[in-house]
Each structure stands twice: as C-alpha cells, then as structure tokens.
Amino acid sequence: KSETCLDPEKLKADFSFRSESDRSDQLLGSDGNSSPCSDASTSPPPVDERKQQFTLDDLVSQSEYFQTRPSVLKLWKAKDQSLEVDKNLPTGWRMKVYTRKSGRMDIHYITPENMDVKTKFGVMEYMRLSRNYSMAEVERVAEYLRVRSDVK
C-alpha cells in the first residue's frame, strides 16, 4: 500500500537561509529513515505569518543594486559570534566591526536571517525588499545611517 505524505498541489513554499545539511535532519522521520511519513501524521511547524521568508537569490533578482554589487550581500558564515547590537537598527540585527591596519573601519550588518550586508545602502535595499519592515521603520533606519531609503 502506497501512502502520499505531501500533495505538491497544496504545498506552500517556505524559503529560508538554512544550508542543505541543516535541512537534512528535518527530512528524517522519527525512526531516522529518510521518509518523514509515519503512522501518526504530523504537520510542519507553524510559520510566523508576519515575517516573509525569502532566499538570497530572491533578493538579488529583485534588486539592480545587489545585481551590480554582488559582494555586498552574502550569507554570514563567520564562526566569530562576538557581534555588537545597535539599538538603532531593527530588532534582531547585529553588527561586526572590522578595523584595518590603516585604521579604516568596515562595518558588516548581520540580518536576523544571518545575511551579511556590507553597506548602509545595502541595509536599506534589504529592508525594502524583504517587506518585513514598515516604511516608517525603513525611513527611521535610513535617517540613522544617513542614507536615502529609496535605493533601487
């Protein structure tokens, strides 16, 4: 007897920034096999409806800014977890400050989704495209960072 776990017609896409290795443990059934099906049907964990999920490719494809500056937006993979919190950035955002030998400081803005945004303009573009922030919040952060909020 063949049992279908998921109906592809009714399946809703849930994009996230997890790696394939992170995802593999979710695809295992409780018995450790690769099938998530079991006698007792389980539903996927609830998704926070207020936060939209998206991928790096989604953001880049919607933004001329990120397309023409591919090094500005990357997945944050640093093992160094000593990130600073700036209360003027949206909740969940952190910063990593690098000081070069010359004394120049580079600031990396780390999103709640663990994306590394290397410019202030990139922060504005990310906030605008993710649609997880109100226009008032985008404008407030733009004023704090001293950049325009209408980056394209």
Backbone bond lengths (Angstrom), bond angles and torsions (degrees), N, CA, C in turn:
res aa  C-N    CA-C-N  psi(-1)  N-CA   C-N-CA  omega(-1)  CA-C   N-CA-C  phi
1 K - - - 1.461 - - 1.520 109.38 -
2 S 1.304 117.66 128.78 1.459 122.52 -177.92 1.516 109.57 -102.15
3 E 1.344 115.70 132.02 1.457 121.35 -179.02 1.528 109.41 -116.41
4 T 1.329 118.61 135.95 1.451 121.96 178.13 1.519 108.98 -99.14
5 C 1.331 116.01 127.33 1.465 120.61 -179.35 1.521 112.35 -84.34
6 L 1.320 115.73 -45.93 1.460 120.17 -175.36 1.517 110.00 -125.41
7 D 1.298 115.89 135.14 1.451 121.31 174.82 1.522 107.27 -93.64
8 P 1.342 118.21 109.86 1.472 120.24 -176.43 1.522 113.34 -56.92
9 E 1.326 117.84 -26.67 1.459 120.88 179.73 1.522 111.46 -69.01
10 K 1.333 116.66 -28.91 1.461 120.76 -176.66 1.524 112.31 -103.15
11 L 1.306 116.99 0.22 1.452 121.62 -176.14 1.520 110.55 -75.68
12 K 1.319 116.65 131.06 1.450 122.93 179.30 1.525 108.04 -102.20
13 A 1.307 117.65 130.10 1.468 121.06 -178.53 1.520 110.21 -70.73
14 D 1.331 115.63 136.78 1.455 122.29 177.61 1.516 107.23 -126.83
15 F 1.338 116.72 99.83 1.446 120.81 -178.27 1.515 109.24 -85.91
16 S 1.312 116.08 141.64 1.454 120.67 174.81 1.512 108.72 -149.53
17 F 1.329 115.65 176.89 1.456 120.41 -177.34 1.519 111.68 -103.56
18 R 1.324 118.16 21.51 1.453 120.76 178.52 1.518 109.86 -76.05
19 S 1.310 115.51 149.90 1.466 119.76 177.01 1.518 109.20 -80.93
20 E 1.330 116.45 167.93 1.459 120.65 179.09 1.528 111.01 -59.39
21 S 1.343 117.42 -37.12 1.470 119.50 -179.27 1.523 110.76 -66.60
22 D 1.346 117.68 -34.39 1.458 120.26 176.53 1.517 110.72 -67.03
23 R 1.324 116.28 -36.52 1.443 121.51 -176.09 1.521 112.37 -74.00
24 S 1.331 117.50 -27.53 1.460 120.34 -173.31 1.519 112.37 -61.70
25 D 1.343 117.64 -35.04 1.456 117.65 -178.95 1.525 111.10 -70.68
26 Q 1.327 118.55 -22.76 1.461 120.75 176.91 1.522 110.86 -76.04
27 L 1.321 117.37 -24.20 1.448 120.54 -176.84 1.523 112.32 -85.78
28 L 1.326 117.20 -6.71 1.453 120.42 179.45 1.521 110.22 -85.87
29 G 1.316 115.43 140.88 1.450 120.14 174.88 1.515 109.90 -74.96
30 S 1.315 117.05 171.39 1.454 120.54 -177.89 1.521 112.12 -62.54
31 D 1.340 116.72 -21.22 1.459 119.97 179.08 1.526 111.84 -88.66
32 G 1.344 117.96 3.31 1.458 121.82 178.50 1.516 113.59 88.23
33 N 1.320 117.78 -4.93 1.462 120.36 177.61 1.515 109.76 -79.75
34 S 1.326 115.93 167.21 1.461 118.83 -174.80 1.520 113.46 -76.27
35 S 1.306 118.83 -11.03 1.456 120.20 -179.28 1.522 110.87 -86.64
36 P 1.337 117.92 124.24 1.449 119.55 177.61 1.528 112.42 -77.36
37 C 1.340 117.70 -3.85 1.456 120.59 -179.59 1.520 110.34 -75.11
38 S 1.283 115.20 146.68 1.460 120.47 172.75 1.517 106.99 -150.59
39 D 1.307 116.27 172.71 1.463 119.61 179.81 1.515 110.54 -60.30
40 A 1.347 115.90 -42.11 1.458 119.91 178.24 1.529 107.58 -91.32
41 S 1.314 116.99 109.34 1.458 120.77 -177.21 1.521 109.92 -67.65
42 T 1.334 115.95 133.48 1.456 120.09 178.04 1.515 108.65 -117.39
43 S 1.312 116.08 146.54 1.456 119.91 179.01 1.516 108.57 -96.45
44 P 1.335 116.72 155.45 1.464 119.20 179.20 1.519 110.87 -64.39
45 P 1.330 117.22 157.83 1.464 119.04 179.35 1.522 110.33 -61.69
46 P 1.326 117.39 148.14 1.469 119.68 -178.33 1.525 110.49 -65.15
47 V 1.325 115.13 145.01 1.459 121.85 179.22 1.522 107.38 -102.87
48 D 1.317 116.65 134.62 1.462 121.06 177.00 1.523 107.64 -64.49
49 E 1.315 116.93 111.93 1.462 121.58 -173.73 1.528 112.40 -67.60
50 R 1.336 118.20 -23.60 1.455 119.83 -177.93 1.518 111.62 -74.14
51 K 1.307 118.54 -31.90 1.461 122.38 -177.66 1.517 110.02 -94.97
52 Q 1.326 116.46 125.51 1.457 119.65 177.46 1.518 108.72 -84.90
53 Q 1.310 116.23 141.62 1.452 122.13 177.73 1.531 108.18 -97.72
54 F 1.335 117.01 143.35 1.449 120.77 -178.43 1.519 108.58 -157.28
55 T 1.316 116.59 168.28 1.458 120.90 179.30 1.520 109.93 -112.48
56 L 1.304 115.23 166.96 1.456 121.22 176.47 1.522 110.10 -57.31
57 D 1.331 116.66 -43.64 1.468 120.91 179.05 1.524 111.86 -61.41
58 D 1.344 116.83 -37.19 1.463 120.19 177.68 1.529 110.44 -58.64
59 L 1.333 115.57 -48.35 1.462 119.89 -177.51 1.525 111.44 -65.17
60 V 1.327 116.34 -45.42 1.469 120.28 -178.40 1.527 110.50 -63.30
61 S 1.325 116.93 -41.87 1.470 119.77 -177.11 1.525 111.98 -65.77
62 Q 1.333 117.91 -24.64 1.465 121.28 -179.00 1.525 113.18 -91.92
63 S 1.327 117.36 -3.89 1.448 119.63 -170.91 1.525 113.19 -128.85
64 E 1.310 115.71 118.15 1.457 120.14 174.12 1.527 109.51 -63.86
65 Y 1.339 116.09 -35.93 1.465 120.96 179.73 1.535 110.45 -59.26
66 F 1.332 118.05 -50.32 1.463 120.75 -179.50 1.534 111.89 -71.07
67 Q 1.329 117.47 -31.27 1.467 120.06 178.36 1.524 111.21 -66.66
68 T 1.326 116.85 -38.61 1.462 120.27 -177.96 1.527 112.45 -86.77
69 R 1.335 117.29 -8.41 1.466 121.99 178.68 1.536 109.41 -135.04
70 P 1.320 117.58 68.78 1.470 120.64 -172.96 1.526 114.43 -62.88
71 S 1.310 118.67 -21.97 1.468 119.68 -178.65 1.525 112.83 -79.61
72 V 1.331 118.22 -8.87 1.465 121.68 -176.96 1.528 112.58 -73.00
73 L 1.322 118.55 -32.08 1.466 122.19 -174.59 1.520 110.10 -124.17
74 K 1.327 115.01 117.07 1.465 121.33 179.89 1.528 109.17 -139.85
75 L 1.316 115.34 166.08 1.455 120.46 173.03 1.521 107.95 -76.62
76 W 1.344 118.16 131.90 1.460 122.88 -179.78 1.519 108.53 -76.48
77 K 1.332 116.43 115.02 1.457 120.58 -176.70 1.521 112.89 -120.59
78 A 1.315 117.17 3.72 1.465 119.97 -175.36 1.522 111.15 -62.61
79 K 1.324 114.52 139.01 1.463 119.82 177.49 1.529 110.44 -77.52
80 D 1.330 116.07 -20.05 1.458 121.12 179.16 1.526 109.22 -71.92
81 Q 1.298 116.41 112.02 1.465 119.95 -177.69 1.527 112.67 -98.75
82 S 1.328 117.80 11.70 1.463 120.42 179.92 1.528 109.28 -81.68
83 L 1.311 115.05 74.64 1.461 121.11 -178.64 1.525 109.39 -99.40
84 E 1.317 115.48 144.54 1.454 121.00 178.74 1.523 109.77 -90.58
85 V 1.328 115.39 148.64 1.459 120.81 175.83 1.521 107.27 -106.04
86 D 1.309 116.67 129.97 1.461 122.79 176.89 1.524 106.33 -112.95
87 K 1.308 116.36 113.65 1.473 121.49 -175.70 1.532 112.46 -63.52
88 N 1.333 117.29 -14.67 1.468 120.13 178.69 1.522 112.69 -83.47
89 L 1.330 116.46 -11.08 1.467 120.65 175.39 1.526 108.12 -90.47
90 P 1.319 117.95 161.72 1.468 119.81 179.41 1.536 111.38 -60.01
91 T 1.306 116.18 157.58 1.457 122.47 179.23 1.525 110.60 -54.62
92 G 1.320 116.25 133.37 1.454 121.36 177.83 1.518 114.50 93.99
93 W 1.327 117.57 -15.36 1.462 121.32 178.92 1.524 108.73 -80.37
94 R 1.341 115.44 144.91 1.462 121.78 177.25 1.526 108.77 -134.30
95 M 1.320 115.92 171.87 1.462 120.28 -179.11 1.520 109.67 -133.97
96 K 1.309 115.52 148.97 1.459 122.18 170.50 1.520 105.98 -124.96
97 V 1.332 115.99 121.90 1.458 121.03 -178.90 1.525 108.80 -104.23
98 Y 1.321 115.33 124.49 1.465 121.97 176.72 1.524 107.71 -109.93
99 T 1.331 116.84 131.36 1.461 120.98 176.32 1.520 108.66 -108.63
100 R 1.313 115.75 121.07 1.467 121.10 179.22 1.531 109.63 -77.00
101 K 1.319 116.00 165.07 1.467 121.30 177.35 1.522 110.84 -58.23
102 S 1.316 116.17 -32.38 1.466 121.28 -179.76 1.526 112.14 -71.53
103 G 1.325 116.36 -12.68 1.460 120.79 -178.01 1.520 112.96 99.98
104 R 1.321 116.30 -13.66 1.464 120.30 178.80 1.533 109.51 -66.61
105 M 1.324 115.39 140.46 1.468 119.79 179.61 1.518 110.79 -106.45
106 D 1.326 116.31 133.97 1.459 122.78 173.48 1.520 107.35 -109.60
107 I 1.321 116.27 129.58 1.468 120.29 179.12 1.516 108.97 -111.54
108 H 1.319 115.50 126.97 1.462 121.77 174.52 1.527 106.76 -106.35
109 Y 1.314 116.10 127.99 1.457 122.19 179.19 1.517 107.25 -98.22
110 I 1.333 117.17 122.88 1.458 122.10 -176.86 1.532 108.13 -106.45
111 T 1.331 115.32 121.50 1.474 121.05 -176.83 1.527 110.08 -77.59
112 P 1.319 117.56 166.94 1.471 119.99 174.99 1.529 112.37 -60.99
113 E 1.338 117.27 -22.06 1.467 121.77 178.91 1.534 111.91 -91.01
114 N 1.342 116.64 12.45 1.468 124.19 -179.81 1.528 113.93 62.83
115 M 1.317 115.63 39.46 1.450 120.78 171.83 1.529 107.49 -98.79
116 D 1.321 115.92 139.35 1.461 123.21 -179.74 1.524 108.05 -98.26
117 V 1.336 116.39 112.50 1.458 122.15 179.66 1.532 106.39 -108.63
118 K 1.335 116.58 122.11 1.463 120.35 -170.02 1.520 115.35 -96.49
119 T 1.325 118.30 -0.98 1.463 119.66 178.76 1.528 110.41 -135.92
120 K 1.329 115.09 157.80 1.465 120.53 176.65 1.532 110.36 -65.49
121 F 1.331 116.11 -39.82 1.471 119.61 177.21 1.533 110.04 -63.05
122 G 1.328 116.20 -37.68 1.460 120.90 177.63 1.521 111.75 -62.25
123 V 1.331 116.94 -37.85 1.469 121.28 176.99 1.522 109.67 -59.86
124 M 1.328 116.60 -45.36 1.466 120.60 -178.86 1.531 111.16 -64.67
125 E 1.320 115.88 -43.01 1.466 120.27 -179.73 1.533 109.94 -64.80
126 Y 1.317 117.09 -42.50 1.464 121.64 179.19 1.530 110.28 -60.89
127 M 1.327 116.45 -48.34 1.471 120.09 -179.58 1.519 110.95 -60.68
128 R 1.323 116.22 -43.46 1.470 120.56 -178.19 1.531 111.15 -64.36
129 L 1.334 116.85 -45.82 1.464 120.84 -175.56 1.521 113.40 -74.48
130 S 1.323 117.41 -30.55 1.469 119.21 -177.12 1.529 111.48 -70.47
131 R 1.311 116.70 -22.98 1.477 122.82 -179.28 1.524 112.78 58.70
132 N 1.324 116.98 23.96 1.464 121.82 176.17 1.522 111.41 -98.40
133 Y 1.326 116.72 4.42 1.460 121.20 -175.82 1.516 110.01 -130.94
134 S 1.327 115.80 142.04 1.467 120.06 177.14 1.523 108.83 -72.10
135 M 1.318 116.17 160.13 1.462 119.94 177.62 1.530 110.33 -61.51
136 A 1.324 116.67 -35.19 1.468 120.08 178.60 1.530 110.21 -63.02
137 E 1.326 117.51 -40.97 1.462 121.64 178.33 1.524 110.63 -66.46
138 V 1.332 117.19 -42.65 1.466 121.47 178.81 1.531 109.21 -61.35
139 E 1.316 117.26 -45.69 1.465 121.07 -179.34 1.526 111.66 -66.31
140 R 1.333 117.56 -38.24 1.469 121.46 178.30 1.530 110.57 -62.04
141 V 1.334 116.96 -45.87 1.460 121.01 179.78 1.529 110.36 -67.90
142 A 1.326 117.66 -38.37 1.467 121.31 178.00 1.522 110.25 -60.46
143 E 1.321 116.10 -42.30 1.467 119.87 178.94 1.527 110.03 -65.05
144 Y 1.319 117.66 -42.23 1.465 121.84 178.74 1.523 111.13 -62.17
145 L 1.335 116.81 -44.06 1.468 121.31 -179.32 1.526 112.77 -80.62
146 R 1.336 115.51 -7.97 1.473 122.94 -179.49 1.536 111.70 61.56
147 V 1.329 114.25 47.86 1.471 120.13 175.77 1.522 108.05 -133.26
148 R 1.336 115.49 165.21 1.459 120.37 175.62 1.523 109.07 -76.48
149 S 1.310 117.37 146.07 1.459 121.40 -179.47 1.517 112.95 -90.05
150 D 1.336 117.55 -5.44 1.464 120.31 -175.67 1.536 111.67 -104.08
151 V 1.307 117.09 39.23 1.477 121.40 178.54 1.510 108.88 -61.40
152 K 1.338 116.69 138.83 1.476 118.77 179.42 1.488 109.80 -119.85
